[in-house]
Amino acid sequence: MKSTALRSNRAPHLGERTFPRLMLAPTLVVMAVLTAYPLIFTFFYSFTNYNYLKHANKASDFILFENYIDLLQDGYFRQAVLNTIKFTLLAVVLEVLLGLLVAVFINSLKRGQKVMRTLILLPYLLPAVTVALSWRMMLSPNYGIINQFLEGLGLPVYNWFMDTKTAFGTVLLIDVWQNIPFVFLLLYASLQSVSHDQYEAARIDGAGVVQQFFYVTLPNIKNGLALCTLLRIIDTFRLFEKVNILTGGGPAGTTSTITQYLYTYGIKNLNFGFGSAGAIVMTLLVLILSSFYIKRAIQ
């Protein structure tokens, strides 16, 4: 007994500490290379005029901040930044609110929770490209089922993706529709950890449904809400597939996002120096927006 206690209390041998680190080292090295190299590559080339066609066999020129100056002076880029921020704020607010309501409703059901969970999660399981193509067919001004339905009711029909009045809202609606299930999933998991005893105590004290929601449900899932909101901010800021397929940034730049702008004026034209500068600016904006949210959430 005494020898066993001494062995359990002794300091770990050098080999015992080294072996786990050696096992983790290959994975850490691969992750570091896959993360650090693209970041360093992007940062370096953002200060050059690197173009894949022009500089395939020769070195590019170092032009310092010229790419960044061109970006900030470009009205289309400024509009893309404003569109992205506006889209992110609206989408995250709507997704979190609606996802929370759906999670609370499903959690309150006595029967059929498994079936409802499966049905709610279906839109999120679809690839973004599939979602965009499906909605483009349904909202087609020529053969779309939605316009045919509106026309049958005698209501006005629209070219949803090419009208400046409807394009932004339509893309927003599609993105919210697909990502509400993600918010629902996280918040539903958080609701499972709320003790039923707290609700019972609140009911005994005379609290109604609304009071239970604000004084029992929200305080218990606030960490899940904060994490969910942060993840949606980061993901929505990178919106590309839906915009690229549905509107291409039009009409008149009303749906253009930062990623769509970089694809059109950087990657598509093989102007990687200019595109790298835009990617660095987008990364900084995401960091600033996320840091501001985290600071507000902590307070």
Salt bridges, closest charged atoms under 4 A:
GLU16 OE2 - ARG10 NH2 3.33
GLU95 OE1 - ARG232 NE 2.69
ASP175 OD1 - LYS242 NZ 3.29
GLU200 OE1 - ARG203 NH2 3.00
ASP235 OD2 - ARG232 NH1 2.72
ASP235 OD1 - ARG238 NH2 2.81
